[in-house]
Amino acid sequence: MFKTASIASAAVLAVAGFAAPAMAQSISPAGTSFVLSGALILEQSTTIECNVSLNGTVAADGSSATITGASSILGSCNGVITTNWDNGTSSVSFPGSTIPGSPNSCKITGTLTSSPGLTIS
């Protein structure tokens, strides 16, 4: 489960700039725990819609966020995909990006919403 959780967490980190130290972005509120949840469609050998919940924590200084756990994620794909973060809805959307996997590539589509709301500036 932790290997597959990296699919969504890597995607979330990529869109939000959480993992990009060269960018001076800030996440607020700092020092808070959050949950990203919603439905994702995962396509590999078959198509599955599943409810996903990613638990995370924003660093005390707001410079980064870490996904600490996950549930309902299936598949054997791993990699970074392009996603979109929306401050207005505090959500990350997966536009059907494809990442490598075994036995086939994986395609992820859907939206996860943060609770409490996060802002990236």
C-alpha positions as CSV (number, residue, x, y, z in Angstrom):
1,M,0.0,0.0,0.0
2,F,2.8,2.5,0.8
3,K,4.4,2.0,-2.7
4,T,1.2,2.7,-4.5
5,A,0.4,5.6,-2.2
6,S,3.4,7.3,-3.7
7,I,1.5,7.7,-6.9
8,A,-1.0,10.1,-5.5
9,S,1.4,11.7,-3.0
10,A,4.1,12.4,-5.7
11,A,1.4,13.9,-7.9
12,V,0.2,16.1,-5.1
13,L,3.7,17.2,-4.2
14,A,4.5,18.0,-7.8
15,V,1.5,20.2,-8.4
16,A,1.7,22.1,-5.2
17,G,5.4,22.7,-5.4
18,F,5.9,21.1,-2.0
19,A,8.9,19.1,-3.2
20,A,10.5,21.9,-5.2
21,P,13.1,23.6,-3.0
22,A,14.2,26.0,-5.7
23,M,10.7,27.6,-5.6
24,A,9.9,29.9,-2.7
25,Q,6.4,28.8,-2.2
26,S,4.5,28.8,1.1
27,I,1.7,26.5,2.3
28,S,-0.8,27.7,4.8
29,P,-1.9,27.2,7.4
30,A,1.5,26.1,8.6
31,G,2.0,23.4,11.1
32,T,-1.4,21.7,10.5
33,S,-2.5,18.2,9.6
34,F,-4.7,17.8,6.5
35,V,-6.6,15.1,4.6
36,L,-6.9,15.1,0.8
37,S,-10.0,13.0,-0.1
38,G,-12.2,12.3,-3.1
39,A,-12.7,9.8,-5.9
40,L,-10.1,8.9,-8.4
41,I,-10.4,6.7,-11.5
42,L,-7.4,4.4,-11.9
43,E,-6.9,2.7,-15.2
44,Q,-4.3,0.0,-15.6
45,S,-5.4,-3.5,-16.7
46,T,-8.9,-2.5,-15.8
47,T,-10.7,0.7,-14.7
48,I,-11.5,1.2,-11.1
49,E,-13.1,4.1,-9.3
50,C,-12.1,4.3,-5.7
51,N,-12.4,6.7,-2.8
52,V,-9.0,7.9,-1.7
53,S,-7.9,9.5,1.5
54,L,-4.3,10.9,1.9
55,N,-3.3,12.1,5.3
56,G,-0.6,14.8,5.5
57,T,1.1,17.4,7.5
58,V,2.3,20.9,6.6
59,A,5.7,21.8,8.1
60,A,5.7,24.3,11.0
61,D,7.3,27.0,8.7
62,G,4.9,26.3,5.8
63,S,7.8,25.4,3.5
64,S,6.7,21.9,2.6
65,A,4.0,19.2,3.2
66,T,4.4,15.5,3.6
67,I,1.9,12.7,2.8
68,T,2.0,10.5,5.9
69,G,-0.6,7.8,5.0
70,A,-3.2,6.7,2.6
71,S,-6.2,4.3,2.0
72,S,-8.1,2.9,-1.0
73,I,-5.2,3.2,-3.5
74,L,-4.7,0.3,-5.9
75,G,-2.3,-0.5,-8.7
76,S,1.4,-1.0,-9.1
77,C,2.5,2.3,-10.7
78,N,5.0,4.8,-9.4
79,G,6.1,8.1,-10.7
80,V,5.4,11.8,-10.8
81,I,2.5,13.1,-12.8
82,T,1.2,16.6,-13.7
83,T,-1.7,17.8,-11.6
84,N,-3.4,21.1,-11.0
85,W,-3.8,22.8,-7.6
86,D,-6.8,25.2,-7.1
87,N,-6.5,27.6,-4.1
88,G,-10.2,28.6,-4.5
89,T,-11.4,25.0,-3.9
90,S,-8.4,23.8,-2.0
91,S,-8.2,20.8,-4.3
92,V,-5.8,18.9,-6.5
93,S,-7.1,17.5,-9.8
94,F,-5.5,14.7,-11.8
95,P,-6.2,15.3,-15.5
96,G,-5.7,11.8,-16.8
97,S,-1.9,11.7,-16.7
98,T,-0.1,8.5,-17.5
99,I,2.7,7.0,-15.4
100,P,4.8,3.9,-15.8
101,G,3.6,0.7,-14.1
102,S,3.6,-3.1,-14.3
103,P,2.1,-4.9,-16.3
104,N,0.8,-1.7,-17.9
105,S,1.0,2.1,-17.5
106,C,-1.5,3.7,-15.2
107,K,-3.8,6.6,-15.9
108,I,-5.2,8.7,-13.0
109,T,-8.2,11.0,-13.3
110,G,-10.2,12.8,-10.6
111,T,-10.0,15.4,-7.8
112,L,-9.0,15.3,-4.2
113,T,-10.1,18.1,-1.8
114,S,-8.1,19.2,1.2
115,S,-9.7,19.5,4.7
116,P,-8.9,21.9,6.2
117,G,-8.4,24.1,3.2
118,L,-4.8,24.8,2.2
119,T,-3.4,27.8,0.2
120,I,-0.2,27.7,-1.8
121,S,1.4,31.1,-2.5
